[in-house]
Amino acid sequence: MMQDTLGIKVYGPALAGDDSRPIAVVHAMERALPSLRLEWTVSDDHQLRHLPQRDAWLAQARRNGGFPLVCNNDESYPVTIFGLELSARSGPGGQALFEVHADVPLHTTVLAVAVGMLEAVAEGAGALWGHATPFRASAEIAGQTIHPHMPEIPPRGLPALKLPEKIRSPEIPHRLGWLNYWSAAAALAIGFPDPAQDADLLSRARRTASGGWVVQLTDAPLDLDKPDHLAALLRAYERFPEIGGRSTP
């Protein structure tokens, strides 16, 4: 199933106090797919558990700086979402981040609303940046991040990216994806948009309600076996050297 999955990951400021963002991002997923109901979780003994009072449960069920997995209990069309914290020790600029991870089937129904889904989840999370990327491409892009003590050559000639703690500020995206969410702060940090350089990207971009952007690299879901898709990803990395902390030594 993972090879047929669209993974959504967004990164925002760490949760604090009675923060309502976990509920907001779950509601955002359900609004994007109107038939979706994320009213189940998985217990510690790996059993599905129904959540008749899901929102009240989410308000209390903080875990590791995030929230536990909720899902739709449909094996033929599985949708999951959960949140966690990237600690200040591991975070960019020494700041903790709230991470939201969602997986949805790479299906025509999802593709029709994917841009809106990423935007809704990102803005519900108060995200600084995020992306939605098919599983196979996302796995290869994750292989660009280089661990100093275990250096490897990134796949397909893609540039090496720094670990999050080596990136100077939380507004700078760690990597690119198929659909990219950049808040107004993230767009400013990487220099987007520049009308002279970004005409192609702007033709597949839309402004969000908060002043950010959703930028789509390729018309079809990103597939790095396709030379034109790989070329589009390489061009975007060349255009935005700040992404992945590559512009600083």
C-alpha positions in Angstrom: 0.0 0.0 0.0 2.8 2.4 0.8 3.9 2.6 -2.9 0.4 3.9 -3.7 0.4 6.5 -0.9 0.6 10.3 -0.9 2.4 11.4 2.2 1.7 14.8 3.6 4.2 16.3 6.1 4.0 19.8 7.5 6.2 21.6 10.1 5.1 24.4 12.4 6.0 25.9 15.8 5.8 23.5 18.7 2.5 22.9 20.5 2.0 24.9 23.6 -0.6 24.9 26.4 -4.1 24.0 25.3 -3.2 24.3 21.6 -6.1 23.5 19.3 -4.0 22.7 16.2 -4.3 18.9 16.5 -8.1 19.2 16.2 -7.8 21.8 13.4 -5.6 19.5 11.2 -7.9 16.5 11.6 -10.9 18.7 10.7 -8.9 20.0 7.7 -8.4 16.5 6.4 -12.1 15.7 6.7 -13.1 18.9 4.9 -10.8 18.1 2.0 -12.4 14.7 1.6 -16.0 15.2 2.6 -16.8 11.5 3.0 -13.8 11.0 5.3 -14.3 10.4 9.0 -11.2 10.0 11.1 -12.9 8.6 14.2 -10.6 5.6 15.1 -7.2 5.2 16.7 -4.9 2.2 17.3 -4.4 1.2 21.0 -1.1 0.3 22.6 -1.9 -3.3 22.0 -2.4 -2.6 18.3 -6.2 -2.9 18.3 -8.5 -0.4 16.5 -10.5 1.7 18.9 -13.5 3.8 18.0 -13.5 7.4 19.2 -17.1 8.6 19.6 -15.9 11.8 21.2 -12.9 12.3 19.0 -12.3 16.0 19.4 -12.5 15.9 23.2 -10.1 12.9 23.1 -7.7 14.8 20.9 -7.7 17.7 23.2 -6.5 15.5 26.0 -4.4 12.9 24.2 -1.1 14.7 23.7 1.8 12.4 23.0 5.5 13.2 22.4 4.7 16.8 21.7 2.0 15.9 19.2 -1.1 13.7 19.0 -1.7 10.0 18.5 -2.7 8.5 15.2 -6.3 8.7 14.1 -7.6 6.9 11.1 -10.8 6.0 9.1 -11.0 2.2 9.7 -11.3 1.4 5.9 -8.8 -1.2 4.7 -9.7 -0.5 1.1 -9.0 3.3 1.5 -6.8 3.8 4.5 -6.2 7.4 5.7 -4.1 8.1 8.8 -2.8 11.3 10.5 -0.7 11.9 13.6 1.6 14.5 15.1 4.9 14.6 16.9 7.5 17.0 18.0 11.0 17.5 16.5 12.9 18.5 19.6 14.8 21.8 20.0 18.0 19.8 20.1 17.2 18.4 16.7 15.4 21.3 15.3 16.5 24.2 13.0 17.9 27.2 14.8 17.6 25.3 18.1 13.8 25.5 18.0 11.3 22.6 18.4 8.8 22.0 15.7 5.3 20.4 15.6 5.3 17.9 12.8 2.1 16.5 11.2 2.3 13.3 9.1 -0.7 12.1 7.0 -1.0 9.3 4.5 -3.8 9.0 1.9 -4.3 6.7 -1.1 -2.7 8.0 -4.3 -6.2 7.8 -5.9 -7.9 10.1 -8.5 -10.3 11.3 -5.7 -7.3 12.4 -3.6 -5.4 13.9 -6.6 -8.4 16.1 -7.4 -8.2 17.7 -4.0 -4.5 17.3 -3.1 -3.5 20.9 -3.4 -6.4 22.0 -1.2 -5.7 19.2 1.3 -2.1 20.2 1.7 -3.1 23.9 2.1 -5.8 23.1 4.7 -3.6 20.8 6.8 -0.6 23.2 6.7 -2.7 26.2 7.6 -4.6 24.3 10.3 -1.2 23.4 11.8 0.1 26.9 11.5 2.9 25.4 9.4 6.0 27.2 8.2 6.5 24.7 5.4 5.5 21.3 4.2 5.0 19.0 1.2 2.8 16.3 -0.3 4.7 13.7 -2.2 4.1 10.1 -3.4 5.8 7.5 -1.2 8.5 6.3 -3.7 9.7 9.8 -4.6 9.5 10.9 -0.9 11.8 8.0 0.1 14.4 9.0 -2.4 14.2 12.7 -1.5 14.7 11.7 2.2 17.9 10.0 1.1 19.3 13.4 0.2 19.8 14.3 3.9 23.3 13.5 4.8 24.5 12.4 8.2 28.0 13.8 8.8 29.2 10.5 10.5 27.6 8.3 7.8 28.1 10.2 4.6 26.4 8.8 1.5 25.9 10.0 -2.1 22.4 11.3 -2.6 20.3 9.4 -5.2 20.0 10.4 -8.8 22.4 13.3 -8.7 20.2 15.2 -6.3 22.0 17.7 -4.0 23.0 16.8 -0.4 20.8 18.3 2.2 21.7 19.1 5.8 20.2 17.6 8.9 17.5 19.9 10.4 19.7 20.9 13.4 22.2 22.3 10.9 19.7 24.6 9.2 19.8 28.1 10.5 16.1 28.9 11.0 12.8 27.0 11.2 11.3 28.9 8.2 13.7 27.3 5.8 12.3 24.1 4.2 14.4 20.9 4.8 13.6 19.5 1.4 11.3 19.8 -1.7 8.4 17.6 -2.6 5.8 17.2 -5.3 3.4 19.8 -3.8 5.2 22.3 -1.6 3.6 24.5 1.0 5.6 27.6 1.9 4.2 30.1 4.4 4.8 33.8 3.8 7.8 33.5 6.1 9.3 30.5 4.3 8.7 32.1 0.9 10.6 35.2 2.1 13.4 33.1 3.4 14.0 31.2 0.1 13.3 34.2 -2.2 10.0 33.1 -3.8 8.5 34.4 -5.9 10.8 36.2 -8.3 8.7 36.9 -11.5 11.9 36.9 -13.6 12.9 33.4 -12.5 9.7 31.7 -11.4 7.3 31.9 -14.3 7.1 28.2 -14.6 6.5 27.6 -10.9 4.0 30.4 -10.7 2.0 28.8 -13.5 1.4 25.9 -11.1 1.2 27.8 -7.8 -1.6 29.3 -5.8 -1.7 31.8 -2.9 -3.1 30.7 0.4 -5.5 32.5 2.7 -2.6 33.3 5.1 -0.4 34.7 2.3 1.7 31.6 1.8 1.9 29.5 -1.4 1.3 26.0 -2.6 3.7 25.3 -5.4 3.4 22.2 -7.6 6.6 21.0 -9.3 5.0 18.7 -11.9 1.5 18.3 -13.3 1.4 14.6 -12.5 2.5 13.1 -9.2 6.2 13.3 -8.9 7.9 10.2 -10.3 11.7 10.3 -10.4 11.8 7.5 -13.0 10.5 10.1 -15.4 13.4 12.3 -16.7 11.3 15.4 -17.0 10.2 15.0 -13.3 13.7 14.5 -12.1 14.8 17.6 -14.1 12.0 19.7 -12.6 13.2 18.7 -9.1 16.8 19.4 -9.9 15.9 22.8 -11.3 13.9 23.7 -8.2 16.9 22.8 -5.9 19.1 24.9 -8.1 16.7 27.8 -7.9 16.4 27.7 -4.1 19.8 27.0 -2.6 18.5 27.9 0.9 16.4 24.7 0.9 18.1 22.1 2.9 20.6 24.6 4.4 22.8 24.4 1.3 23.6 28.2 1.1 25.6 28.2 4.3 28.8 26.3 5.1 
